[in-house]
């Protein structure tokens, strides 16, 4: 304000001097019966002075309002921080705000502990869409302009994949996000041909093997699979009786638990003993001893009793 005062005085003085040097005539103004005659330069100085005075009053009012506004905002921020802390700590003590009311309304009505509640709120309508996503629904997410690495975008695609398994092929082609591609792959792989499955560099799971249990190219999937011991046995249980015993045993050549199971299932006790001892398969060692002792026992009942 001080700079504005100095600048205005200099400006008024220069304009007055300029008018005085160019026009030294007098002008008479009448107001409320009073006649006042002054040089034109003085009249210019008076009018500019009045304009300066009014503008100074205006700026002072605006500055005062801004000062009060900033103080209210600062106070509101402190209240909001306190309200957020109290809502997280389940303390029933919330303070009012003067300016940031919409934000305070969100804090009071949508925060509970570490949860964000998706209540209806015209100022935060996106919360309703998030609630739908969390409930497994698919929304029109393009309006939020989220990239494919955004967690809500990923969840929306996952929800759609559950409702539309055929969409998996499009996801594999369209998106680069690894999480999305992996999710789509395991849906796609359940119905796709073995050759199409092998085009993608994702681990082959038990579910994929079982879904292609009767496929002539199953061996190609087995080569890429990496199952746990229990998964190997589960796979062998599904594989049993789908082919000849020799073919089944050949398929699981590199799966010791699966091969041991099939050997026991088909009563190839010598082969079973060789596999169990070679791979130190304690899980099936006791059952093998029962069979070698002539005890009639079913391998599936034995396995189920261990689960």
C-alpha positions as MATLAB code, in Angstrom:
seq = 'XXXXXXXXXXXXXXXXXXXXXXXXXXXXXXXXXXXXXXXXXXXXXXXXXXXXXXXXXXXXXXXXXXXXXXXXXXXXXXXXXXXXXXXXXXXXXXXXXXXXXXXXXXXXXXXXXXXXXXXXXXXXXXXXXXXXXXXXXXXXXXXXXXXXXXXXXXXXXXXXXXXXXXXXXXXXXXXXXXXXXXXXXXXXXXXXXXXXXXXXXXXXXXXXXXXXXXXXXXXXXXXXXXXXXXXXXXXXXXXXXXXXXXXXXXXXXXXXXXXXXXXXXXXXXXXXXXXXXXXXXXXXXXXXXXXXXXXXXXXXXXXXXXX';
ca = [
       0.000    0.000    0.000;
       2.926    2.332    0.738;
       4.322    1.870   -2.758;
       0.883    2.531   -4.254;
       0.670    5.821   -2.265;
       4.095    7.007   -3.446;
       3.418    6.022   -7.036;
       0.006    7.775   -6.989;
       1.426   11.051   -5.575;
       4.166   11.077   -8.216;
       1.669   10.252  -10.976;
      -0.820   12.963   -9.873;
       2.001   15.518   -9.609;
       3.324   14.728  -13.095;
      -0.155   14.846  -14.708;
      -0.961   18.129  -12.917;
       2.333   19.669  -14.055;
       1.770   18.508  -17.621;
      -1.742   20.026  -17.747;
      -0.500   23.242  -16.144;
       2.261   23.719  -18.741;
      -0.106   23.002  -21.642;
      -3.271   24.767  -20.489;
      -3.257   27.507  -17.814;
      -6.953   28.376  -18.179;
      -9.561   28.321  -15.382;
     -12.782   26.327  -15.074;
     -15.773   27.048  -12.809;
     -17.835   24.193  -11.260;
     -21.124   24.779   -9.418;
     -22.255   22.337   -6.759;
     -25.122   22.932   -4.298;
     -25.087   26.663   -5.142;
     -21.390   27.003   -4.542;
     -19.321   28.315   -7.462;
     -15.706   27.331   -7.446;
     -13.186   28.552  -10.031;
      -9.783   26.890  -10.183;
      -7.079   26.285  -12.769;
      -7.668   23.163  -14.894;
      -4.482   21.603  -13.538;
      -5.859   21.854   -9.988;
      -9.169   20.298  -11.042;
      -7.248   17.365  -12.590;
      -5.264   16.971   -9.366;
      -8.490   16.992   -7.300;
     -10.226   14.379   -9.473;
      -7.156   12.143   -9.515;
      -6.837   12.564   -5.758;
     -10.480   11.546   -5.256;
      -9.915    8.501   -7.508;
      -6.797    7.616   -5.512;
      -8.674    7.955   -2.210;
     -11.557    5.727   -3.386;
      -9.201    3.108   -4.832;
      -7.155    3.137   -1.632;
     -10.315    2.518    0.408;
     -11.328   -0.291   -1.973;
      -7.946   -1.988   -1.802;
      -7.891   -1.654    1.982;
     -11.283   -3.360    2.251;
     -10.222   -6.122   -0.134;
      -6.942   -6.591    1.723;
      -8.775   -6.710    5.044;
     -11.233   -9.298    3.743;
      -8.342  -11.359    2.351;
      -6.552  -11.161    5.701;
      -9.630  -12.443    7.536;
     -10.102  -15.130    4.860;
      -6.517  -16.349    5.212;
      -6.870  -16.443    8.999;
     -10.073  -18.486    8.659;
      -8.400  -20.874    6.216;
      -5.434  -21.330    8.550;
      -7.778  -22.000   11.452;
      -9.869  -24.379    9.322;
      -6.754  -26.339    8.324;
      -5.822  -26.809   11.967;
      -9.403  -27.879   12.756;
      -9.390  -30.321    9.842;
      -6.142  -31.895   10.997;
      -7.633  -32.279   14.468;
     -10.883  -33.698   13.046;
      -9.022  -36.238   10.895;
      -6.997  -37.372   13.905;
     -10.148  -37.703   16.027;
     -12.041  -39.643   13.338;
      -9.161  -42.070   12.925;
      -8.900  -42.522   16.697;
     -12.713  -42.872   17.072;
     -12.848  -39.764   19.267;
     -16.273  -38.132   19.107;
     -15.061  -34.528   19.039;
     -15.282  -32.639   15.733;
     -14.772  -28.913   15.216;
     -16.663  -26.676   12.805;
     -15.079  -24.777    9.919;
     -15.905  -21.399    8.371;
     -14.492  -21.757    4.853;
     -13.485  -25.361    4.088;
     -16.920  -26.787    4.862;
     -17.098  -29.334    2.013;
     -13.791  -30.862    3.030;
     -14.807  -30.925    6.676;
     -18.079  -32.582    5.725;
     -16.081  -35.302    3.967;
     -13.874  -35.811    7.031;
     -16.825  -36.001    9.428;
     -19.041  -38.259    7.313;
     -16.612  -40.440    5.366;
     -13.698  -41.237    7.686;
     -14.015  -43.958   10.300;
     -10.767  -45.258   11.731;
      -8.603  -46.110    8.741;
     -11.619  -46.664    6.482;
     -13.135  -44.336    3.907;
     -16.926  -44.785    3.945;
     -18.659  -44.607    0.562;
     -21.733  -42.673    1.633;
     -23.768  -40.666   -0.845;
     -22.321  -37.178   -1.184;
     -22.985  -34.812   -4.139;
     -19.543  -33.237   -3.697;
     -17.796  -36.612   -3.792;
     -19.847  -38.689   -6.211;
     -16.831  -40.771   -7.223;
     -17.105  -42.551   -3.856;
     -20.263  -44.287   -5.078;
     -18.367  -45.667   -8.064;
     -15.566  -46.875   -5.806;
     -18.130  -48.669   -3.641;
     -19.474  -50.372   -6.775;
     -15.972  -51.475   -7.746;
     -15.394  -52.934   -4.290;
     -18.671  -54.850   -4.631;
     -17.470  -56.460   -7.876;
     -19.373  -54.219  -10.283;
     -18.051  -52.745  -13.535;
     -18.275  -48.966  -13.976;
     -17.663  -46.459  -16.781;
     -14.194  -45.549  -15.560;
     -12.999  -43.580  -18.590;
     -14.557  -40.366  -17.198;
     -11.918  -40.337  -14.443;
      -9.041  -40.478  -16.962;
      -7.052  -43.044  -14.961;
      -4.100  -44.855  -16.507;
      -3.958  -48.634  -16.660;
      -1.605  -48.820  -13.661;
      -4.142  -47.168  -11.367;
      -5.471  -49.619   -8.711;
      -9.110  -48.661   -9.358;
      -8.653  -49.078  -13.118;
      -7.107  -52.508  -12.529;
      -9.962  -53.533  -10.210;
     -12.529  -52.453  -12.804;
     -10.868  -54.650  -15.454;
     -10.672  -57.569  -13.021;
     -14.379  -57.218  -12.251;
     -15.153  -57.242  -15.957;
     -12.996  -60.327  -16.497;
     -15.003  -62.195  -13.866;
     -18.240  -61.283  -15.635;
     -16.894  -61.614  -19.193;
     -14.177  -64.311  -19.439;
     -13.960  -63.785  -23.213;
     -12.633  -60.263  -22.525;
      -9.356  -61.844  -21.353;
      -8.016  -62.164  -24.900;
      -8.572  -58.442  -25.523;
      -6.864  -57.519  -22.253;
      -3.787  -59.544  -23.210;
      -3.553  -57.663  -26.500;
      -4.596  -54.196  -25.361;
      -2.858  -53.581  -22.032;
       0.765  -53.573  -20.880;
       0.167  -53.696  -17.125;
       1.651  -57.003  -15.874;
      -0.953  -57.518  -13.155;
      -3.794  -57.142  -15.641;
      -2.134  -59.382  -18.214;
      -1.479  -62.053  -15.607;
      -5.084  -61.953  -14.401;
      -6.325  -62.183  -17.979;
      -3.883  -64.955  -18.852;
      -5.139  -67.384  -16.201;
      -8.697  -66.880  -17.417;
      -7.683  -67.099  -21.077;
      -5.544  -70.213  -20.504;
      -8.455  -72.278  -19.230;
     -10.112  -72.345  -22.646;
      -7.376  -71.384  -25.121;
      -5.397  -73.909  -27.127;
      -2.093  -75.121  -25.721;
      -0.194  -73.443  -28.564;
      -1.822  -70.076  -27.780;
      -1.093  -70.486  -24.080;
       2.608  -71.078  -24.707;
       2.876  -67.752  -26.526;
       2.787  -66.014  -23.145;
       5.541  -66.121  -20.561;
       3.466  -66.857  -17.471;
       3.835  -69.852  -15.117;
       1.557  -72.789  -15.828;
      -0.605  -73.510  -12.789;
      -2.439  -76.609  -11.600;
      -5.778  -75.171  -12.738;
      -4.473  -74.716  -16.290;
      -3.149  -78.278  -16.398;
      -6.433  -79.697  -15.117;
      -8.449  -77.671  -17.635;
      -6.381  -79.289  -20.415;
      -6.128  -82.729  -18.850;
      -7.399  -84.473  -21.988;
      -5.507  -82.332  -24.486;
      -3.075  -84.174  -26.766;
      -0.530  -81.372  -26.191;
      -0.725  -81.581  -22.405;
       2.953  -82.574  -22.270;
       3.944  -79.110  -23.561;
       2.176  -77.487  -20.625;
       3.668  -79.924  -18.120;
       7.166  -78.982  -19.251;
       6.483  -75.377  -18.309;
       4.653  -76.111  -15.061;
       6.244  -75.803  -11.641;
       3.937  -77.382   -9.078;
       4.287  -77.984   -5.364;
       4.369  -81.557   -4.075;
       0.690  -81.446   -3.102;
      -0.232  -79.930   -6.465;
       1.681  -82.711   -8.228;
      -0.371  -85.326   -6.410;
      -3.615  -83.452   -7.122;
      -2.677  -83.317  -10.787;
      -1.871  -87.028  -10.834;
      -5.269  -87.789   -9.284;
      -6.932  -85.901  -12.135;
      -4.658  -87.502  -14.741;
      -5.387  -91.042  -13.541;
      -7.272  -93.159  -16.083;
      -7.221  -90.494  -18.814;
      -4.562  -92.450  -20.752;
      -2.726  -95.706  -20.529;
      -0.624  -96.174  -17.344;
       2.621  -95.964  -19.290;
       1.642  -92.723  -21.028;
       0.551  -91.168  -17.760;
       3.818  -92.157  -16.062;
       5.800  -90.731  -18.959;
       3.900  -87.453  -18.785;
       4.867  -86.953  -15.131;
       8.461  -88.094  -15.536;
       9.738  -84.863  -13.982;
       7.097  -84.787  -11.243;
       8.305  -87.256   -8.570;
       5.262  -86.922   -6.292;
       2.851  -87.326   -9.203;
       4.783  -90.286  -10.567;
       4.981  -91.961   -7.151;
       1.227  -91.534   -6.720;
       0.467  -93.106  -10.113;
       2.894  -95.961   -9.456;
       1.112  -96.703   -6.176;
      -2.289  -96.298   -7.760;
      -1.442  -98.785  -10.488;
       0.203 -101.132   -7.943;
       3.667 -100.727   -9.519;
       5.254 -101.103   -6.085;
       8.826 -101.613   -7.243;
       8.654  -98.439   -9.330;
       6.964  -96.594   -6.472;
       9.704  -97.716   -4.048;
      12.417  -96.579   -6.463;
      10.852  -93.107   -6.885;
      10.100  -92.607   -3.182;
      13.596  -93.617   -2.069;
      15.343  -91.658   -4.825;
      13.433  -88.450   -4.027;
      13.102  -89.051   -0.273;
       9.326  -88.674   -0.371;
       8.474  -89.130    3.308;
       4.859  -88.220    2.620;
       4.220  -91.545    0.831;
       6.828  -93.721    2.551;
       4.487  -95.101    5.219;
       1.794  -96.002    2.684;
       4.387  -97.840    0.567;
       5.413  -99.915    3.597;
       1.778 -100.862    4.148;
       1.446 -102.019    0.552;
       4.726 -103.976    0.667;
       3.468 -105.665    3.825;
       0.393 -106.821    1.958;
      -2.060 -104.491    3.619;
      -4.993 -103.604    1.411;
      -5.218  -99.824    1.408;
      -6.332  -97.117   -1.004;
      -3.875  -94.347   -1.799;
      -6.661  -91.760   -2.157;
      -8.080  -92.530    1.268;
      -4.582  -92.264    2.713;
      -3.997  -88.872    1.065;
      -7.387  -87.540    2.142;
      -6.692  -88.552    5.717;
      -3.527  -86.461    5.652;
      -5.269  -83.287    4.454;
];
